[in-house]
Amino acid sequence: GSGSNAEYGEFQTFQHYFKQINLRMLSCSRVLTRQITGSGVRSLLAANRNIHTTLVTKDETTSHGALLTAAEGMRVIPTRGQAAKEKLCMFIQDLCKQNLGEDGYKYFPFALGLFTTIGACNVANLLPYVEMPTQIIGCTVAMSTTLIAGLTIKCIAKHKLDFASFFFPPGAPVGLAPLLVPVETISFFSRAISLGVRLGANLTAGHMIMHIISDFGAQMLASGTIGGGIGGAFCCAALVPITILEMAVAVVQAYVFCMLTTMYMKDAHELH
Protein backbone atom coordinates (compact mmCIF):
# COMPACT_ATOMS: atom_id res chain seq x y z
CA GLY A 1 0.00 0.00 0.00
CA SER A 2 0.96 3.61 0.52
CA GLY A 3 3.02 2.69 3.58
CA SER A 4 5.18 0.24 1.66
CA ASN A 5 5.70 2.77 -1.14
CA ALA A 6 6.82 5.39 1.38
CA GLU A 7 9.24 2.94 2.99
CA TYR A 8 10.58 1.97 -0.42
CA GLY A 9 11.10 5.65 -1.27
CA GLU A 10 12.96 6.23 1.99
CA PHE A 11 15.10 3.17 1.26
CA GLN A 12 16.04 4.51 -2.19
CA THR A 13 16.91 7.90 -0.70
CA PHE A 14 19.08 6.26 1.94
CA GLN A 15 20.75 4.04 -0.70
CA HIS A 16 21.54 7.06 -2.89
CA TYR A 17 22.94 8.98 0.10
CA PHE A 18 25.07 6.01 1.17
CA LYS A 19 26.42 5.59 -2.36
CA GLN A 20 27.44 9.27 -2.55
CA ILE A 21 29.15 9.10 0.85
CA ASN A 22 30.94 5.91 -0.16
CA LEU A 23 32.22 7.44 -3.39
CA ARG A 24 33.33 10.55 -1.52
CA MET A 25 35.24 8.42 0.99
CA LEU A 26 36.89 6.46 -1.84
CA SER A 27 37.85 9.72 -3.54
CA CYS A 28 39.30 11.00 -0.28
CA SER A 29 41.21 7.73 0.06
CA ARG A 30 42.94 8.45 -3.25
CA VAL A 31 44.09 11.81 -1.89
CA LEU A 32 45.16 10.24 1.41
CA THR A 33 47.05 7.49 -0.42
CA ARG A 34 49.02 10.01 -2.46
CA GLN A 35 49.70 12.04 0.70
CA ILE A 36 50.93 8.96 2.57
CA THR A 37 53.09 7.94 -0.39
CA GLY A 38 54.54 11.43 -0.70
CA SER A 39 54.95 12.64 2.89
CA GLY A 40 54.70 9.53 5.04
CA VAL A 41 52.23 8.49 7.70
CA ARG A 42 53.70 10.63 10.47
CA SER A 43 53.47 13.88 8.55
CA LEU A 44 49.92 13.04 7.51
CA LEU A 45 48.88 12.40 11.11
CA ALA A 46 50.63 15.57 12.25
CA ALA A 47 48.77 17.60 9.64
CA ASN A 48 45.40 16.02 10.41
CA ARG A 49 45.24 15.87 14.20
CA ASN A 50 41.90 17.63 14.24
CA ILE A 51 40.08 15.00 12.15
CA HIS A 52 37.21 13.39 14.06
CA THR A 53 35.30 10.36 12.90
CA THR A 54 32.05 11.71 14.32
CA LEU A 55 31.95 15.04 12.45
CA VAL A 56 33.83 16.11 9.32
CA THR A 57 33.19 19.65 8.19
CA LYS A 58 33.95 21.12 4.80
CA ASP A 59 35.87 24.15 6.04
CA GLU A 60 38.70 24.69 3.53
CA THR A 61 40.84 26.34 6.22
CA THR A 62 41.27 23.00 7.99
CA SER A 63 43.30 20.05 6.80
CA HIS A 64 40.37 17.62 6.58
CA GLY A 65 38.23 20.26 4.87
CA ALA A 66 40.98 20.78 2.29
CA LEU A 67 41.04 17.03 1.63
CA LEU A 68 37.29 16.98 1.07
CA THR A 69 37.51 19.98 -1.24
CA ALA A 70 40.34 18.36 -3.21
CA ALA A 71 38.30 15.19 -3.56
CA GLU A 72 35.36 16.98 -5.15
CA GLY A 73 34.87 15.91 -8.73
CA MET A 74 37.30 13.00 -8.38
CA ARG A 75 36.26 9.55 -9.47
CA VAL A 76 37.24 6.14 -8.23
CA ILE A 77 38.06 5.21 -11.82
CA PRO A 78 39.83 8.37 -13.02
CA THR A 79 39.06 10.03 -16.30
CA ARG A 80 41.84 10.92 -18.72
CA GLY A 81 41.95 14.46 -17.42
CA GLN A 82 42.10 13.35 -13.80
CA ALA A 83 44.80 10.78 -14.61
CA ALA A 84 46.86 13.47 -16.39
CA LYS A 85 46.58 15.79 -13.39
CA GLU A 86 47.62 13.00 -11.03
CA LYS A 87 50.61 12.16 -13.24
CA LEU A 88 51.64 15.82 -13.26
CA CYS A 89 51.38 16.04 -9.48
CA MET A 90 53.41 12.85 -9.02
CA PHE A 91 56.02 14.14 -11.47
CA ILE A 92 56.49 17.40 -9.55
CA GLN A 93 56.49 15.51 -6.24
CA ASP A 94 59.31 13.28 -7.50
CA LEU A 95 61.22 16.37 -8.64
CA CYS A 96 60.91 17.95 -5.18
CA LYS A 97 61.97 14.72 -3.46
CA GLN A 98 64.93 14.23 -5.79
CA ASN A 99 66.32 17.75 -5.28
CA LEU A 100 65.18 18.57 -1.73
CA GLY A 101 64.92 15.19 -0.05
CA GLU A 102 62.05 14.12 2.20
CA ASP A 103 61.45 17.71 3.34
CA GLY A 104 60.86 18.77 -0.26
CA TYR A 105 57.20 17.81 -0.21
CA LYS A 106 56.27 20.97 1.67
CA TYR A 107 57.47 22.95 -1.36
CA PHE A 108 55.34 20.90 -3.74
CA PRO A 109 52.57 23.56 -4.11
CA PHE A 110 55.16 26.21 -4.95
CA ALA A 111 56.94 23.99 -7.49
CA LEU A 112 53.65 22.90 -9.08
CA GLY A 113 52.44 26.49 -9.40
CA LEU A 114 55.77 27.60 -10.84
CA PHE A 115 55.85 24.82 -13.44
CA THR A 116 52.23 25.18 -14.55
CA THR A 117 52.36 28.98 -14.73
CA ILE A 118 55.55 29.12 -16.77
CA GLY A 119 54.48 26.20 -18.96
CA ALA A 120 51.09 27.77 -19.71
CA CYS A 121 52.71 31.12 -20.54
CA ASN A 122 55.28 29.45 -22.79
CA VAL A 123 52.64 27.55 -24.75
CA ALA A 124 50.38 30.62 -24.97
CA ASN A 125 53.26 32.53 -26.55
CA LEU A 126 52.84 30.38 -29.65
CA LEU A 127 49.39 31.83 -30.33
CA PRO A 128 49.16 34.70 -32.84
CA TYR A 129 49.16 38.23 -31.38
CA VAL A 130 49.84 36.89 -27.88
CA GLU A 131 52.85 38.03 -25.89
CA MET A 132 53.19 36.57 -22.41
CA PRO A 133 55.76 37.69 -19.79
CA THR A 134 58.00 34.65 -20.30
CA GLN A 135 58.82 35.84 -23.83
CA ILE A 136 60.19 39.15 -22.52
CA ILE A 137 63.72 38.66 -21.20
CA GLY A 138 63.33 41.60 -18.83
CA CYS A 139 60.34 39.94 -17.16
CA THR A 140 62.05 36.55 -16.86
CA VAL A 141 65.18 38.13 -15.37
CA ALA A 142 63.03 40.08 -12.91
CA MET A 143 61.27 36.86 -11.89
CA SER A 144 64.51 34.92 -11.46
CA THR A 145 66.11 37.80 -9.54
CA THR A 146 63.14 37.85 -7.16
CA LEU A 147 63.43 34.10 -6.60
CA ILE A 148 67.18 34.20 -5.94
CA ALA A 149 66.80 37.23 -3.65
CA GLY A 150 64.12 35.42 -1.64
CA LEU A 151 66.23 32.27 -1.36
CA THR A 152 69.24 34.35 -0.29
CA ILE A 153 67.25 36.07 2.46
CA LYS A 154 65.90 32.71 3.63
CA CYS A 155 69.41 31.24 3.64
CA ILE A 156 70.83 34.14 5.67
CA ALA A 157 67.95 33.95 8.15
CA LYS A 158 68.52 30.21 8.64
CA HIS A 159 72.31 29.91 8.63
CA LYS A 160 73.37 33.39 9.80
CA LEU A 161 77.16 33.83 9.38
CA ASP A 162 77.56 30.33 7.92
CA PHE A 163 76.11 31.80 4.74
CA ALA A 164 79.64 33.01 3.96
CA SER A 165 80.64 29.42 3.17
CA PHE A 166 78.98 29.93 -0.21
CA PHE A 167 81.87 32.18 -1.21
CA PHE A 168 84.70 30.18 0.34
CA PRO A 169 84.23 26.39 0.23
CA PRO A 170 85.22 24.51 3.42
CA GLY A 171 88.61 22.82 3.25
CA ALA A 172 90.01 25.16 0.58
CA PRO A 173 93.47 26.63 1.23
CA VAL A 174 93.35 30.08 2.78
CA GLY A 175 95.91 31.30 0.27
CA LEU A 176 93.36 30.82 -2.53
CA ALA A 177 90.80 33.08 -0.84
CA PRO A 178 91.62 36.15 -2.99
CA LEU A 179 90.90 34.03 -6.08
CA LEU A 180 88.01 31.84 -4.88
CA VAL A 181 85.91 34.50 -3.15
CA PRO A 182 85.42 36.72 -6.24
CA VAL A 183 84.78 33.69 -8.48
CA GLU A 184 82.24 32.15 -6.09
CA THR A 185 80.57 35.53 -5.55
CA ILE A 186 80.13 36.07 -9.28
CA SER A 187 78.94 32.47 -9.70
CA PHE A 188 76.36 32.84 -6.93
CA PHE A 189 74.82 36.12 -8.06
CA SER A 190 74.93 35.19 -11.76
CA ARG A 191 72.20 32.64 -11.04
CA ALA A 192 69.66 35.45 -11.03
CA ILE A 193 70.68 36.46 -14.56
CA SER A 194 71.32 33.04 -16.11
CA LEU A 195 68.04 31.54 -14.84
CA GLY A 196 65.92 34.24 -16.47
CA VAL A 197 68.01 34.71 -19.62
CA ARG A 198 67.98 30.98 -20.33
CA LEU A 199 64.18 30.91 -20.29
CA GLY A 200 63.60 34.10 -22.29
CA ALA A 201 66.38 33.51 -24.85
CA ASN A 202 65.29 29.98 -25.75
CA LEU A 203 61.71 31.07 -26.33
CA THR A 204 62.71 34.18 -28.26
CA ALA A 205 65.04 32.19 -30.54
CA GLY A 206 62.29 29.74 -31.48
CA HIS A 207 59.79 32.50 -32.16
CA MET A 208 62.30 34.32 -34.36
CA ILE A 209 62.77 31.17 -36.46
CA MET A 210 59.00 30.82 -36.89
CA HIS A 211 58.69 34.50 -37.79
CA ILE A 212 61.47 34.31 -40.40
CA ILE A 213 60.02 31.19 -42.06
CA SER A 214 56.46 32.52 -42.10
CA ASP A 215 57.55 35.92 -43.46
CA PHE A 216 59.69 34.29 -46.13
CA GLY A 217 56.82 32.01 -47.14
CA ALA A 218 54.38 34.94 -47.33
CA GLN A 219 56.74 36.86 -49.62
CA MET A 220 57.16 33.85 -51.89
CA LEU A 221 53.38 33.35 -52.14
CA ALA A 222 52.94 37.05 -52.89
CA SER A 223 55.39 36.82 -55.81
CA GLY A 224 52.71 35.12 -57.95
CA THR A 225 55.14 32.73 -59.65
CA ILE A 226 54.95 28.94 -59.72
CA GLY A 227 58.26 28.58 -57.92
CA GLY A 228 57.15 31.10 -55.34
CA GLY A 229 53.92 29.17 -54.76
CA ILE A 230 55.81 25.91 -54.30
CA GLY A 231 58.32 27.54 -51.97
CA GLY A 232 55.57 29.24 -50.00
CA ALA A 233 53.67 25.98 -49.58
CA PHE A 234 56.88 24.28 -48.41
CA CYS A 235 57.44 27.03 -45.82
CA CYS A 236 53.87 26.69 -44.55
CA ALA A 237 54.30 22.92 -44.26
CA ALA A 238 57.60 23.40 -42.41
CA LEU A 239 55.84 25.50 -39.76
CA VAL A 240 53.87 22.47 -38.54
CA PRO A 241 56.81 20.42 -37.17
CA ILE A 242 58.52 23.60 -35.96
CA THR A 243 55.40 24.54 -33.98
CA ILE A 244 55.29 21.07 -32.42
CA LEU A 245 58.98 21.38 -31.57
CA GLU A 246 58.40 24.78 -30.00
CA MET A 247 55.60 23.38 -27.85
CA ALA A 248 58.00 20.73 -26.59
CA VAL A 249 60.65 23.40 -25.95
CA ALA A 250 58.09 25.46 -24.02
CA VAL A 251 57.36 22.56 -21.65
CA VAL A 252 61.04 21.60 -21.32
CA GLN A 253 62.04 25.15 -20.46
CA ALA A 254 59.36 25.29 -17.77
CA TYR A 255 60.75 22.03 -16.35
CA VAL A 256 64.34 23.32 -16.45
CA PHE A 257 63.35 26.54 -14.67
CA CYS A 258 61.49 24.60 -11.99
CA MET A 259 64.29 22.04 -11.59
CA LEU A 260 67.02 24.68 -11.21
CA THR A 261 64.88 26.60 -8.72
CA THR A 262 64.51 23.51 -6.53
CA MET A 263 68.25 22.86 -6.79
CA TYR A 264 68.98 26.42 -5.65
CA MET A 265 66.54 25.88 -2.79
CA LYS A 266 68.53 22.82 -1.78
CA ASP A 267 71.73 24.88 -1.76
CA ALA A 268 70.01 27.47 0.43
CA HIS A 269 68.97 24.77 2.91
CA GLU A 270 72.14 22.71 3.03
CA LEU A 271 74.86 25.25 2.11
CA HIS A 272 76.32 23.20 -0.74
Residue pairs with C-beta under 8 A, 6 or more apart in sequence:
23 75
23 76
24 68
24 71
26 76
27 71
27 72
27 74
27 75
27 76
28 67
28 68
28 71
30 71
30 74
30 76
31 67
31 70
31 71
31 74
32 44
32 67
34 86
34 89
34 90
35 44
36 44
38 93
38 97
38 105
38 108
39 47
39 105
40 102
43 105
47 63
48 63
48 64
48 67
50 62
50 63
50 64
51 63
51 64
56 64
56 68
57 64
57 65
58 65
58 68
58 69
59 65
60 66
60 69
74 82
75 82
78 86
88 112
88 116
89 108
89 112
92 108
92 111
92 112
92 115
92 258
93 105
93 108
95 111
95 258
95 259
95 262
96 104
96 105
96 107
96 108
96 111
96 262
97 104
97 105
98 104
99 259
99 262
99 263
99 265
99 266
100 107
100 262
100 265
100 266
100 269
101 266
103 269
104 262
107 262
107 265
111 258
111 261
111 262
114 257
114 258
114 261
115 254
115 255
115 257
115 258
118 134
118 199
118 253
118 254
118 257
118 258
119 250
119 251
119 254
119 255
121 132
121 133
121 134
121 135
122 132
122 134
122 203
122 249
122 250
122 251
122 253
122 254
123 247
123 250
123 251
124 130
124 132
125 131
125 132
125 134
125 135
125 203
125 207
125 250
126 207
126 243
126 246
126 247
126 250
133 139
133 140
133 143
134 140
134 199
134 200
134 203
135 200
135 203
135 204
135 207
136 200
137 196
137 197
137 200
137 201
137 204
139 200
140 196
140 197
140 199
140 200
141 192
141 193
141 196
141 197
141 200
142 196
143 196
144 191
144 192
144 193
144 195
144 196
144 199
145 192
145 193
145 196
147 192
147 195
147 261
147 264
148 189
148 191
148 192
148 195
148 264
149 192
151 264
151 265
151 268
152 268
154 268
155 163
155 166
155 267
155 268
155 269
155 271
156 163
158 268
158 269
159 271
162 271
163 271
165 271
165 272
166 184
166 188
166 267
166 271
166 272
167 180
167 181
167 184
167 185
167 188
168 177
168 180
168 181
168 184
169 180
169 184
169 272
172 180
191 264
195 257
195 260
195 261
198 253
198 256
198 257
199 253
199 256
199 257
202 249
202 253
203 249
203 250
203 253
206 242
206 245
206 246
206 249
207 246
209 242
210 239
210 242
210 243
210 246
213 235
213 238
213 239
213 242
214 235
214 236
214 239
216 235
217 231
217 232
217 233
217 234
217 235
217 236
217 239
218 232
220 227
220 228
220 229
220 231
220 232
220 235
221 228
221 229
221 232
221 233
222 228
